[in-house]
């Protein structure tokens, strides 16, 4: 079996600009992370503690918390 090595800096990927995913995460207002985490835990618990749905629970919690914030500003 042959081993192939690439020289450093020779790939096209190394020459590309950083992707949008490489940027720093958005800074949340104070307490927002905790509110979302608490809501995500509540959803996880209410939905039967399904391990495979952590991301969905987090995204749903973000939506709920954001809706609560927007409703309170009206």
N, CA, C and O atoms as a Tripos MOL2 file, in Angstrom:
@<TRIPOS>MOLECULE
protein
  296   295    74     0     0
PROTEIN
NO_CHARGES

@<TRIPOS>ATOM
      1 N           0.8430   -1.1760    0.0000 N.3       1 UNK1
      2 CA          0.0000    0.0000    0.0000 C.3       1 UNK1
      3 C           0.8900    1.2400    0.0000 C.2       1 UNK1
      4 O           1.7840    1.3700    0.8360 O.2       1 UNK1
      5 N           0.6480    2.1260   -0.9150 N.am      2 UNK2
      6 CA          1.4660    3.3270   -1.0500 C.3       2 UNK2
      7 C           0.9450    4.4260   -0.1450 C.2       2 UNK2
      8 O          -0.2630    4.5580    0.0530 O.2       2 UNK2
      9 N           1.8370    5.1960    0.3910 N.am      3 UNK3
     10 CA          1.4780    6.3360    1.2370 C.3       3 UNK3
     11 C           1.6950    7.5960    0.4240 C.2       3 UNK3
     12 O           2.7720    7.8130   -0.1320 O.2       3 UNK3
     13 N           0.6670    8.4210    0.3580 N.am      4 UNK4
     14 CA          0.7400    9.6630   -0.4070 C.3       4 UNK4
     15 C           0.7410   10.8130    0.5870 C.2       4 UNK4
     16 O          -0.0960   10.8670    1.4880 O.2       4 UNK4
     17 N           1.6750   11.7230    0.4210 N.am      5 UNK5
     18 CA          1.7010   12.8920    1.2930 C.3       5 UNK5
     19 C           1.6280   14.1450    0.4390 C.2       5 UNK5
     20 O           2.0810   14.1690   -0.7060 O.2       5 UNK5
     21 N           1.0510   15.1770    1.0180 N.am      6 UNK6
     22 CA          0.9440   16.4600    0.3310 C.3       6 UNK6
     23 C           1.8880   17.4440    0.9970 C.2       6 UNK6
     24 O           2.1110   17.3770    2.2060 O.2       6 UNK6
     25 N           2.4280   18.3350    0.2310 N.am      7 UNK7
     26 CA          3.2620   19.3880    0.7820 C.3       7 UNK7
     27 C           2.3750   20.4110    1.4620 C.2       7 UNK7
     28 O           1.2640   20.6750    1.0030 O.2       7 UNK7
     29 N           2.8460   20.9780    2.5310 N.am      8 UNK8
     30 CA          2.0810   21.9970    3.2570 C.3       8 UNK8
     31 C           1.8080   23.1770    2.3520 C.2       8 UNK8
     32 O           2.7060   23.6520    1.6570 O.2       8 UNK8
     33 N           0.5720   23.6540    2.3540 N.am      9 UNK9
     34 CA          0.2090   24.8360    1.5810 C.3       9 UNK9
     35 C          -0.0700   24.5520    0.1170 C.2       9 UNK9
     36 O          -0.3460   25.4780   -0.6460 O.2       9 UNK9
     37 N          -0.0040   23.2840   -0.2930 N.am     10 UNK10
     38 CA         -0.2100   23.0080   -1.7060 C.3      10 UNK10
     39 C          -1.6720   22.7830   -2.0640 C.2      10 UNK10
     40 O          -2.0220   22.7750   -3.2440 O.2      10 UNK10
     41 N          -2.5290   22.6000   -1.0670 N.am     11 UNK11
     42 CA         -3.9280   22.3480   -1.3920 C.3      11 UNK11
     43 C          -4.6660   23.6500   -1.6510 C.2      11 UNK11
     44 O          -4.2990   24.7020   -1.1260 O.2      11 UNK11
     45 N          -5.7030   23.5700   -2.4580 N.am     12 UNK12
     46 CA         -6.5200   24.7410   -2.7520 C.3      12 UNK12
     47 C          -7.2780   25.1880   -1.5110 C.2      12 UNK12
     48 O          -7.5130   26.3810   -1.3200 O.2      12 UNK12
     49 N          -7.6660   24.2220   -0.6570 N.am     13 UNK13
     50 CA         -8.4130   24.5550    0.5460 C.3      13 UNK13
     51 C          -7.6050   25.4540    1.4720 C.2      13 UNK13
     52 O          -8.1650   26.3260    2.1370 O.2      13 UNK13
     53 N          -6.3070   25.2500    1.5190 N.am     14 UNK14
     54 CA         -5.4590   26.0650    2.3880 C.3      14 UNK14
     55 C          -5.3850   27.5070    1.8970 C.2      14 UNK14
     56 O          -5.1130   28.4070    2.6910 O.2      14 UNK14
     57 N          -5.6170   27.7460    0.6220 N.am     15 UNK15
     58 CA         -5.5020   29.0810    0.0440 C.3      15 UNK15
     59 C          -6.8120   29.8650    0.0850 C.2      15 UNK15
     60 O          -6.8160   31.0780   -0.1220 O.2      15 UNK15
     61 N          -7.9240   29.1760    0.3520 N.am     16 UNK16
     62 CA         -9.2280   29.8410    0.3940 C.3      16 UNK16
     63 C          -9.3790   30.6910    1.6450 C.2      16 UNK16
     64 O          -8.7270   30.4610    2.6630 O.2      16 UNK16
     65 N         -10.2490   31.6710    1.5390 N.am     17 UNK17
     66 CA        -10.5720   32.5060    2.6910 C.3      17 UNK17
     67 C         -11.3460   31.6760    3.7010 C.2      17 UNK17
     68 O         -12.0120   30.7130    3.3200 O.2      17 UNK17
     69 N         -11.2740   32.0250    4.9760 N.am     18 UNK18
     70 CA        -12.0170   31.2760    5.9890 C.3      18 UNK18
     71 C         -13.5190   31.3160    5.7050 C.2      18 UNK18
     72 O         -14.0440   32.3150    5.2140 O.2      18 UNK18
     73 N         -14.1840   30.2370    6.0140 N.am     19 UNK19
     74 CA        -15.6240   30.1680    5.7780 C.3      19 UNK19
     75 C         -16.3670   30.9800    6.8260 C.2      19 UNK19
     76 O         -15.7940   31.3790    7.8400 O.2      19 UNK19
     77 N         -17.6520   31.2210    6.5710 N.am     20 UNK20
     78 CA        -18.4750   31.9500    7.5230 C.3      20 UNK20
     79 C         -18.5810   31.1940    8.8410 C.2      20 UNK20
     80 O         -18.7080   31.8070    9.9000 O.2      20 UNK20
     81 N         -18.5300   29.8610    8.7810 N.am     21 UNK21
     82 CA        -18.6310   29.0530    9.9860 C.3      21 UNK21
     83 C         -17.4340   29.2590   10.9030 C.2      21 UNK21
     84 O         -17.5190   28.9700   12.0970 O.2      21 UNK21
     85 N         -16.3260   29.7520   10.3720 N.am     22 UNK22
     86 CA        -15.1180   29.9460   11.1670 C.3      22 UNK22
     87 C         -15.1660   31.2390   11.9800 C.2      22 UNK22
     88 O         -14.2910   31.4640   12.8160 O.2      22 UNK22
     89 N         -16.1450   32.0740   11.7610 N.am     23 UNK23
     90 CA        -16.2490   33.3300   12.4880 C.3      23 UNK23
     91 C         -16.6340   33.0750   13.9360 C.2      23 UNK23
     92 O         -17.1690   32.0190   14.2740 O.2      23 UNK23
     93 N         -16.3600   34.0440   14.7750 N.am     24 UNK24
     94 CA        -16.7150   33.9430   16.1890 C.3      24 UNK24
     95 C         -18.2330   33.8830   16.3430 C.2      24 UNK24
     96 O         -18.9590   34.5000   15.5630 O.2      24 UNK24
     97 N         -18.7150   33.1480   17.3400 N.am     25 UNK25
     98 CA        -20.1620   33.0610   17.5400 C.3      25 UNK25
     99 C         -20.7510   34.4100   17.9440 C.2      25 UNK25
    100 O         -20.0420   35.2820   18.4470 O.2      25 UNK25
    101 N         -22.0280   34.5680   17.7250 N.am     26 UNK26
    102 CA        -22.7290   35.7980   18.0800 C.3      26 UNK26
    103 C         -22.7810   35.9210   19.5950 C.2      26 UNK26
    104 O         -23.0740   34.9480   20.2900 O.2      26 UNK26
    105 N         -22.5010   37.0990   20.1040 N.am     27 UNK27
    106 CA        -22.5700   37.3270   21.5450 C.3      27 UNK27
    107 C         -24.0270   37.5400   21.9330 C.2      27 UNK27
    108 O         -24.7100   38.4080   21.3900 O.2      27 UNK27
    109 N         -24.4850   36.7400   22.8720 N.am     28 UNK28
    110 CA        -25.8540   36.8480   23.3390 C.3      28 UNK28
    111 C         -25.9450   37.8380   24.4950 C.2      28 UNK28
    112 O         -24.9790   38.0080   25.2380 O.2      28 UNK28
    113 N         -27.0930   38.4920   24.6550 N.am     29 UNK29
    114 CA        -27.2820   39.3840   25.8080 C.3      29 UNK29
    115 C         -27.1290   38.6000   27.1110 C.2      29 UNK29
    116 O         -27.3140   37.3830   27.1390 O.2      29 UNK29
    117 N         -26.7920   39.3030   28.1790 N.am     30 UNK30
    118 CA        -26.6180   38.6620   29.4820 C.3      30 UNK30
    119 C         -27.8470   37.8430   29.8580 C.2      30 UNK30
    120 O         -28.9770   38.3210   29.7620 O.2      30 UNK30
    121 N         -27.6180   36.6270   30.2790 N.am     31 UNK31
    122 CA        -28.6890   35.7600   30.7380 C.3      31 UNK31
    123 C         -29.3920   34.9740   29.6410 C.2      31 UNK31
    124 O         -30.1290   34.0330   29.9330 O.2      31 UNK31
    125 N         -29.1730   35.3480   28.3830 N.am     32 UNK32
    126 CA        -29.8690   34.6790   27.2780 C.3      32 UNK32
    127 C         -29.4530   33.2150   27.1640 C.2      32 UNK32
    128 O         -30.3020   32.3370   27.0090 O.2      32 UNK32
    129 N         -28.1520   32.9520   27.2410 N.am     33 UNK33
    130 CA        -27.6520   31.5800   27.1400 C.3      33 UNK33
    131 C         -28.2980   30.7120   28.2200 C.2      33 UNK33
    132 O         -28.7270   29.5910   27.9430 O.2      33 UNK33
    133 N         -28.3670   31.2250   29.4420 N.am     34 UNK34
    134 CA        -28.9620   30.4630   30.5440 C.3      34 UNK34
    135 C         -30.4450   30.2180   30.3230 C.2      34 UNK34
    136 O         -30.9460   29.1330   30.6210 O.2      34 UNK34
    137 N         -31.1560   31.2180   29.8010 N.am     35 UNK35
    138 CA        -32.5890   31.0420   29.5320 C.3      35 UNK35
    139 C         -32.8240   29.9690   28.4810 C.2      35 UNK35
    140 O         -33.7220   29.1390   28.6200 O.2      35 UNK35
    141 N         -32.0090   29.9890   27.4230 N.am     36 UNK36
    142 CA        -32.1540   28.9940   26.3590 C.3      36 UNK36
    143 C         -31.7980   27.6130   26.8900 C.2      36 UNK36
    144 O         -32.4990   26.6400   26.6110 O.2      36 UNK36
    145 N         -30.7150   27.5190   27.6520 N.am     37 UNK37
    146 CA        -30.2980   26.2350   28.2070 C.3      37 UNK37
    147 C         -31.3620   25.6580   29.1300 C.2      37 UNK37
    148 O         -31.6380   24.4590   29.0860 O.2      37 UNK37
    149 N         -31.9560   26.4950   29.9590 N.am     38 UNK38
    150 CA        -33.0110   26.0370   30.8620 C.3      38 UNK38
    151 C         -34.2220   25.5450   30.0760 C.2      38 UNK38
    152 O         -34.7900   24.4980   30.3880 O.2      38 UNK38
    153 N         -34.6120   26.3060   29.0540 N.am     39 UNK39
    154 CA        -35.7650   25.9150   28.2320 C.3      39 UNK39
    155 C         -35.4650   24.6320   27.4660 C.2      39 UNK39
    156 O         -36.3380   23.7730   27.3440 O.2      39 UNK39
    157 N         -34.2470   24.4870   26.9470 N.am     40 UNK40
    158 CA        -33.8670   23.2660   26.2300 C.3      40 UNK40
    159 C         -33.9370   22.0610   27.1570 C.2      40 UNK40
    160 O         -34.3860   20.9890   26.7510 O.2      40 UNK40
    161 N         -33.4940   22.2300   28.4030 N.am     41 UNK41
    162 CA        -33.5790   21.1440   29.3750 C.3      41 UNK41
    163 C         -35.0360   20.7910   29.6450 C.2      41 UNK41
    164 O         -35.3870   19.6130   29.7120 O.2      41 UNK41
    165 N         -35.8850   21.8030   29.7990 N.am     42 UNK42
    166 CA        -37.3110   21.5630   30.0340 C.3      42 UNK42
    167 C         -37.9380   20.7950   28.8700 C.2      42 UNK42
    168 O         -38.7170   19.8650   29.0780 O.2      42 UNK42
    169 N         -37.5890   21.1940   27.6410 N.am     43 UNK43
    170 CA        -38.1150   20.4910   26.4640 C.3      43 UNK43
    171 C         -37.6140   19.0490   26.4230 C.2      43 UNK43
    172 O         -38.3870   18.1280   26.1590 O.2      43 UNK43
    173 N         -36.3290   18.8550   26.6830 N.am     44 UNK44
    174 CA        -35.7330   17.5180   26.6990 C.3      44 UNK44
    175 C         -36.4460   16.6320   27.7130 C.2      44 UNK44
    176 O         -36.7610   15.4760   27.4290 O.2      44 UNK44
    177 N         -36.6930   17.1790   28.8860 N.am     45 UNK45
    178 CA        -37.3690   16.4230   29.9440 C.3      45 UNK45
    179 C         -38.8170   16.1230   29.5600 C.2      45 UNK45
    180 O         -39.2820   14.9960   29.7340 O.2      45 UNK45
    181 N         -39.5300   17.1180   29.0430 N.am     46 UNK46
    182 CA        -40.9390   16.9460   28.6750 C.3      46 UNK46
    183 C         -41.1190   15.9830   27.5070 C.2      46 UNK46
    184 O         -42.1610   15.3380   27.3880 O.2      46 UNK46
    185 N         -40.1210   15.8830   26.6550 N.am     47 UNK47
    186 CA        -40.2120   15.0140   25.4810 C.3      47 UNK47
    187 C         -39.6670   13.6070   25.7510 C.2      47 UNK47
    188 O         -39.4210   12.8440   24.8160 O.2      47 UNK47
    189 N         -39.4830   13.2740   27.0050 N.am     48 UNK48
    190 CA        -39.0670   11.9260   27.3340 C.3      48 UNK48
    191 C         -37.5660   11.7050   27.3480 C.2      48 UNK48
    192 O         -37.1020   10.5700   27.2370 O.2      48 UNK48
    193 N         -36.8050   12.7820   27.4820 N.am     49 UNK49
    194 CA        -35.3410   12.7160   27.5890 C.3      49 UNK49
    195 C         -34.6910   11.9570   26.4330 C.2      49 UNK49
    196 O         -33.8450   11.0870   26.6410 O.2      49 UNK49
    197 N         -35.1010   12.3020   25.2130 N.am     50 UNK50
    198 CA        -34.5520   11.6710   24.0080 C.3      50 UNK50
    199 C         -33.1540   12.1990   23.7410 C.2      50 UNK50
    200 O         -32.9710   13.3970   23.5240 O.2      50 UNK50
    201 N         -32.1720   11.3190   23.7550 N.am     51 UNK51
    202 CA        -30.7780   11.7230   23.5740 C.3      51 UNK51
    203 C         -30.4660   12.2070   22.1640 C.2      51 UNK51
    204 O         -29.6160   13.0810   21.9940 O.2      51 UNK51
    205 N         -31.1110   11.6770   21.1810 N.am     52 UNK52
    206 CA        -30.7600   11.9900   19.7890 C.3      52 UNK52
    207 C         -31.3260   13.3240   19.2940 C.2      52 UNK52
    208 O         -31.1240   13.6740   18.1320 O.2      52 UNK52
    209 N         -32.0180   14.0620   20.1340 N.am     53 UNK53
    210 CA        -32.6890   15.2800   19.6880 C.3      53 UNK53
    211 C         -32.2100   16.5300   20.4300 C.2      53 UNK53
    212 O         -32.9560   17.5020   20.5410 O.2      53 UNK53
    213 N         -30.9940   16.5150   20.9300 N.am     54 UNK54
    214 CA        -30.4700   17.6540   21.6870 C.3      54 UNK54
    215 C         -30.4480   18.9310   20.8450 C.2      54 UNK54
    216 O         -30.8300   19.9960   21.3300 O.2      54 UNK54
    217 N         -30.0110   18.8350   19.6040 N.am     55 UNK55
    218 CA        -29.9570   20.0180   18.7480 C.3      55 UNK55
    219 C         -31.3590   20.5590   18.4970 C.2      55 UNK55
    220 O         -31.5740   21.7700   18.5520 O.2      55 UNK55
    221 N         -32.3080   19.6810   18.2230 N.am     56 UNK56
    222 CA        -33.6810   20.1350   17.9890 C.3      56 UNK56
    223 C         -34.2610   20.7920   19.2370 C.2      56 UNK56
    224 O         -34.9480   21.8090   19.1430 O.2      56 UNK56
    225 N         -33.9840   20.2080   20.4130 N.am     57 UNK57
    226 CA        -34.4530   20.8150   21.6640 C.3      57 UNK57
    227 C         -33.8480   22.2080   21.8400 C.2      57 UNK57
    228 O         -34.5380   23.1360   22.2650 O.2      57 UNK57
    229 N         -32.5540   22.3570   21.5130 N.am     58 UNK58
    230 CA        -31.8990   23.6600   21.6440 C.3      58 UNK58
    231 C         -32.5020   24.6720   20.6770 C.2      58 UNK58
    232 O         -32.7910   25.8040   21.0670 O.2      58 UNK58
    233 N         -32.6930   24.2830   19.4340 N.am     59 UNK59
    234 CA        -33.2510   25.1980   18.4400 C.3      59 UNK59
    235 C         -34.6800   25.5950   18.7930 C.2      59 UNK59
    236 O         -35.0610   26.7550   18.6340 O.2      59 UNK59
    237 N         -35.4630   24.6450   19.2670 N.am     60 UNK60
    238 CA        -36.8280   24.9590   19.7040 C.3      60 UNK60
    239 C         -36.8000   25.9090   20.9000 C.2      60 UNK60
    240 O         -37.6160   26.8260   20.9900 O.2      60 UNK60
    241 N         -35.8630   25.6860   21.8120 N.am     61 UNK61
    242 CA        -35.7370   26.5620   22.9750 C.3      61 UNK61
    243 C         -35.3590   27.9750   22.5530 C.2      61 UNK61
    244 O         -35.8830   28.9420   23.1070 O.2      61 UNK61
    245 N         -34.4620   28.1140   21.5850 N.am     62 UNK62
    246 CA        -34.1030   29.4440   21.0700 C.3      62 UNK62
    247 C         -35.3350   30.1570   20.5290 C.2      62 UNK62
    248 O         -35.5590   31.3350   20.8110 O.2      62 UNK62
    249 N         -36.1210   29.4380   19.7590 N.am     63 UNK63
    250 CA        -37.3280   30.0260   19.1710 C.3      63 UNK63
    251 C         -38.2890   30.4810   20.2540 C.2      63 UNK63
    252 O         -38.8240   31.5880   20.1880 O.2      63 UNK63
    253 N         -38.5120   29.6370   21.2510 N.am     64 UNK64
    254 CA        -39.4460   29.9690   22.3300 C.3      64 UNK64
    255 C         -38.9610   31.1910   23.1050 C.2      64 UNK64
    256 O         -39.7420   32.1020   23.3750 O.2      64 UNK64
    257 N         -37.6880   31.2160   23.4610 N.am     65 UNK65
    258 CA        -37.1420   32.3370   24.2300 C.3      65 UNK65
    259 C         -37.2070   33.6220   23.4110 C.2      65 UNK65
    260 O         -37.5650   34.6740   23.9410 O.2      65 UNK65
    261 N         -36.8680   33.5510   22.1380 N.am     66 UNK66
    262 CA        -36.9260   34.7490   21.2970 C.3      66 UNK66
    263 C         -38.3640   35.2490   21.1650 C.2      66 UNK66
    264 O         -38.6060   36.4550   21.1970 O.2      66 UNK66
    265 N         -39.3150   34.3320   21.0160 N.am     67 UNK67
    266 CA        -40.7250   34.7290   20.9540 C.3      67 UNK67
    267 C         -41.1570   35.4120   22.2510 C.2      67 UNK67
    268 O         -41.8750   36.4110   22.2190 O.2      67 UNK67
    269 N         -40.7230   34.8770   23.3810 N.am     68 UNK68
    270 CA        -41.0570   35.4870   24.6760 C.3      68 UNK68
    271 C         -40.5050   36.9070   24.7740 C.2      68 UNK68
    272 O         -41.1780   37.8060   25.2780 O.2      68 UNK68
    273 N         -39.2860   37.1030   24.2940 N.am     69 UNK69
    274 CA        -38.6680   38.4290   24.3340 C.3      69 UNK69
    275 C         -39.4220   39.4030   23.4380 C.2      69 UNK69
    276 O         -39.6920   40.5360   23.8370 O.2      69 UNK69
    277 N         -39.7590   38.9700   22.2370 N.am     70 UNK70
    278 CA        -40.4830   39.8550   21.3100 C.3      70 UNK70
    279 C         -41.8630   40.1920   21.8230 C.2      70 UNK70
    280 O         -42.3240   41.3210   21.6560 O.2      70 UNK70
    281 N         -42.5360   39.2310   22.4500 N.am     71 UNK71
    282 CA        -43.8760   39.4920   23.0140 C.3      71 UNK71
    283 C         -43.8040   40.4790   24.1590 C.2      71 UNK71
    284 O         -44.7090   41.2970   24.3280 O.2      71 UNK71
    285 N         -42.7420   40.4180   24.9500 N.am     72 UNK72
    286 CA        -42.6390   41.3180   26.1010 C.3      72 UNK72
    287 C         -42.3280   42.7550   25.6760 C.2      72 UNK72
    288 O         -42.5610   43.6870   26.4460 O.2      72 UNK72
    289 N         -41.8070   42.9430   24.4650 N.am     73 UNK73
    290 CA        -41.4810   44.2940   23.9850 C.3      73 UNK73
    291 C         -42.6730   44.9830   23.3310 C.2      73 UNK73
    292 O         -42.6340   46.1860   23.0740 O.2      73 UNK73
    293 N         -43.7090   44.2380   23.0670 N.am     74 UNK74
    294 CA        -44.8760   44.8320   22.3870 C.3      74 UNK74
    295 C         -45.7700   45.5620   23.3370 C.2      74 UNK74
    296 O         -46.7900   46.1150   22.9240 O.2      74 UNK74
@<TRIPOS>BOND
     1     1     2 1
     2     2     3 1
     3     3     4 2
     4     3     5 am
     5     5     6 1
     6     6     7 1
     7     7     8 2
     8     7     9 am
     9     9    10 1
    10    10    11 1
    11    11    12 2
    12    11    13 am
    13    13    14 1
    14    14    15 1
    15    15    16 2
    16    15    17 am
    17    17    18 1
    18    18    19 1
    19    19    20 2
    20    19    21 am
    21    21    22 1
    22    22    23 1
    23    23    24 2
    24    23    25 am
    25    25    26 1
    26    26    27 1
    27    27    28 2
    28    27    29 am
    29    29    30 1
    30    30    31 1
    31    31    32 2
    32    31    33 am
    33    33    34 1
    34    34    35 1
    35    35    36 2
    36    35    37 am
    37    37    38 1
    38    38    39 1
    39    39    40 2
    40    39    41 am
    41    41    42 1
    42    42    43 1
    43    43    44 2
    44    43    45 am
    45    45    46 1
    46    46    47 1
    47    47    48 2
    48    47    49 am
    49    49    50 1
    50    50    51 1
    51    51    52 2
    52    51    53 am
    53    53    54 1
    54    54    55 1
    55    55    56 2
    56    55    57 am
    57    57    58 1
    58    58    59 1
    59    59    60 2
    60    59    61 am
    61    61    62 1
    62    62    63 1
    63    63    64 2
    64    63    65 am
    65    65    66 1
    66    66    67 1
    67    67    68 2
    68    67    69 am
    69    69    70 1
    70    70    71 1
    71    71    72 2
    72    71    73 am
    73    73    74 1
    74    74    75 1
    75    75    76 2
    76    75    77 am
    77    77    78 1
    78    78    79 1
    79    79    80 2
    80    79    81 am
    81    81    82 1
    82    82    83 1
    83    83    84 2
    84    83    85 am
    85    85    86 1
    86    86    87 1
    87    87    88 2
    88    87    89 am
    89    89    90 1
    90    90    91 1
    91    91    92 2
    92    91    93 am
    93    93    94 1
    94    94    95 1
    95    95    96 2
    96    95    97 am
    97    97    98 1
    98    98    99 1
    99    99   100 2
   100    99   101 am
   101   101   102 1
   102   102   103 1
   103   103   104 2
   104   103   105 am
   105   105   106 1
   106   106   107 1
   107   107   108 2
   108   107   109 am
   109   109   110 1
   110   110   111 1
   111   111   112 2
   112   111   113 am
   113   113   114 1
   114   114   115 1
   115   115   116 2
   116   115   117 am
   117   117   118 1
   118   118   119 1
   119   119   120 2
   120   119   121 am
   121   121   122 1
   122   122   123 1
   123   123   124 2
   124   123   125 am
   125   125   126 1
   126   126   127 1
   127   127   128 2
   128   127   129 am
   129   129   130 1
   130   130   131 1
   131   131   132 2
   132   131   133 am
   133   133   134 1
   134   134   135 1
   135   135   136 2
   136   135   137 am
   137   137   138 1
   138   138   139 1
   139   139   140 2
   140   139   141 am
   141   141   142 1
   142   142   143 1
   143   143   144 2
   144   143   145 am
   145   145   146 1
   146   146   147 1
   147   147   148 2
   148   147   149 am
   149   149   150 1
   150   150   151 1
   151   151   152 2
   152   151   153 am
   153   153   154 1
   154   154   155 1
   155   155   156 2
   156   155   157 am
   157   157   158 1
   158   158   159 1
   159   159   160 2
   160   159   161 am
   161   161   162 1
   162   162   163 1
   163   163   164 2
   164   163   165 am
   165   165   166 1
   166   166   167 1
   167   167   168 2
   168   167   169 am
   169   169   170 1
   170   170   171 1
   171   171   172 2
   172   171   173 am
   173   173   174 1
   174   174   175 1
   175   175   176 2
   176   175   177 am
   177   177   178 1
   178   178   179 1
   179   179   180 2
   180   179   181 am
   181   181   182 1
   182   182   183 1
   183   183   184 2
   184   183   185 am
   185   185   186 1
   186   186   187 1
   187   187   188 2
   188   187   189 am
   189   189   190 1
   190   190   191 1
   191   191   192 2
   192   191   193 am
   193   193   194 1
   194   194   195 1
   195   195   196 2
   196   195   197 am
   197   197   198 1
   198   198   199 1
   199   199   200 2
   200   199   201 am
   201   201   202 1
   202   202   203 1
   203   203   204 2
   204   203   205 am
   205   205   206 1
   206   206   207 1
   207   207   208 2
   208   207   209 am
   209   209   210 1
   210   210   211 1
   211   211   212 2
   212   211   213 am
   213   213   214 1
   214   214   215 1
   215   215   216 2
   216   215   217 am
   217   217   218 1
   218   218   219 1
   219   219   220 2
   220   219   221 am
   221   221   222 1
   222   222   223 1
   223   223   224 2
   224   223   225 am
   225   225   226 1
   226   226   227 1
   227   227   228 2
   228   227   229 am
   229   229   230 1
   230   230   231 1
   231   231   232 2
   232   231   233 am
   233   233   234 1
   234   234   235 1
   235   235   236 2
   236   235   237 am
   237   237   238 1
   238   238   239 1
   239   239   240 2
   240   239   241 am
   241   241   242 1
   242   242   243 1
   243   243   244 2
   244   243   245 am
   245   245   246 1
   246   246   247 1
   247   247   248 2
   248   247   249 am
   249   249   250 1
   250   250   251 1
   251   251   252 2
   252   251   253 am
   253   253   254 1
   254   254   255 1
   255   255   256 2
   256   255   257 am
   257   257   258 1
   258   258   259 1
   259   259   260 2
   260   259   261 am
   261   261   262 1
   262   262   263 1
   263   263   264 2
   264   263   265 am
   265   265   266 1
   266   266   267 1
   267   267   268 2
   268   267   269 am
   269   269   270 1
   270   270   271 1
   271   271   272 2
   272   271   273 am
   273   273   274 1
   274   274   275 1
   275   275   276 2
   276   275   277 am
   277   277   278 1
   278   278   279 1
   279   279   280 2
   280   279   281 am
   281   281   282 1
   282   282   283 1
   283   283   284 2
   284   283   285 am
   285   285   286 1
   286   286   287 1
   287   287   288 2
   288   287   289 am
   289   289   290 1
   290   290   291 1
   291   291   292 2
   292   291   293 am
   293   293   294 1
   294   294   295 1
   295   295   296 2
@<TRIPOS>SUBSTRUCTURE
     1 UNK1         2 RESIDUE 1 A UNK
     2 UNK2         6 RESIDUE 1 A UNK
     3 UNK3        10 RESIDUE 1 A UNK
     4 UNK4        14 RESIDUE 1 A UNK
     5 UNK5        18 RESIDUE 1 A UNK
     6 UNK6        22 RESIDUE 1 A UNK
     7 UNK7        26 RESIDUE 1 A UNK
     8 UNK8        30 RESIDUE 1 A UNK
     9 UNK9        34 RESIDUE 1 A UNK
    10 UNK10       38 RESIDUE 1 A UNK
    11 UNK11       42 RESIDUE 1 A UNK
    12 UNK12       46 RESIDUE 1 A UNK
    13 UNK13       50 RESIDUE 1 A UNK
    14 UNK14       54 RESIDUE 1 A UNK
    15 UNK15       58 RESIDUE 1 A UNK
    16 UNK16       62 RESIDUE 1 A UNK
    17 UNK17       66 RESIDUE 1 A UNK
    18 UNK18       70 RESIDUE 1 A UNK
    19 UNK19       74 RESIDUE 1 A UNK
    20 UNK20       78 RESIDUE 1 A UNK
    21 UNK21       82 RESIDUE 1 A UNK
    22 UNK22       86 RESIDUE 1 A UNK
    23 UNK23       90 RESIDUE 1 A UNK
    24 UNK24       94 RESIDUE 1 A UNK
    25 UNK25       98 RESIDUE 1 A UNK
    26 UNK26      102 RESIDUE 1 A UNK
    27 UNK27      106 RESIDUE 1 A UNK
    28 UNK28      110 RESIDUE 1 A UNK
    29 UNK29      114 RESIDUE 1 A UNK
    30 UNK30      118 RESIDUE 1 A UNK
    31 UNK31      122 RESIDUE 1 A UNK
    32 UNK32      126 RESIDUE 1 A UNK
    33 UNK33      130 RESIDUE 1 A UNK
    34 UNK34      134 RESIDUE 1 A UNK
    35 UNK35      138 RESIDUE 1 A UNK
    36 UNK36      142 RESIDUE 1 A UNK
    37 UNK37      146 RESIDUE 1 A UNK
    38 UNK38      150 RESIDUE 1 A UNK
    39 UNK39      154 RESIDUE 1 A UNK
    40 UNK40      158 RESIDUE 1 A UNK
    41 UNK41      162 RESIDUE 1 A UNK
    42 UNK42      166 RESIDUE 1 A UNK
    43 UNK43      170 RESIDUE 1 A UNK
    44 UNK44      174 RESIDUE 1 A UNK
    45 UNK45      178 RESIDUE 1 A UNK
    46 UNK46      182 RESIDUE 1 A UNK
    47 UNK47      186 RESIDUE 1 A UNK
    48 UNK48      190 RESIDUE 1 A UNK
    49 UNK49      194 RESIDUE 1 A UNK
    50 UNK50      198 RESIDUE 1 A UNK
    51 UNK51      202 RESIDUE 1 A UNK
    52 UNK52      206 RESIDUE 1 A UNK
    53 UNK53      210 RESIDUE 1 A UNK
    54 UNK54      214 RESIDUE 1 A UNK
    55 UNK55      218 RESIDUE 1 A UNK
    56 UNK56      222 RESIDUE 1 A UNK
    57 UNK57      226 RESIDUE 1 A UNK
    58 UNK58      230 RESIDUE 1 A UNK
    59 UNK59      234 RESIDUE 1 A UNK
    60 UNK60      238 RESIDUE 1 A UNK
    61 UNK61      242 RESIDUE 1 A UNK
    62 UNK62      246 RESIDUE 1 A UNK
    63 UNK63      250 RESIDUE 1 A UNK
    64 UNK64      254 RESIDUE 1 A UNK
    65 UNK65      258 RESIDUE 1 A UNK
    66 UNK66      262 RESIDUE 1 A UNK
    67 UNK67      266 RESIDUE 1 A UNK
    68 UNK68      270 RESIDUE 1 A UNK
    69 UNK69      274 RESIDUE 1 A UNK
    70 UNK70      278 RESIDUE 1 A UNK
    71 UNK71      282 RESIDUE 1 A UNK
    72 UNK72      286 RESIDUE 1 A UNK
    73 UNK73      290 RESIDUE 1 A UNK
    74 UNK74      294 RESIDUE 1 A UNK
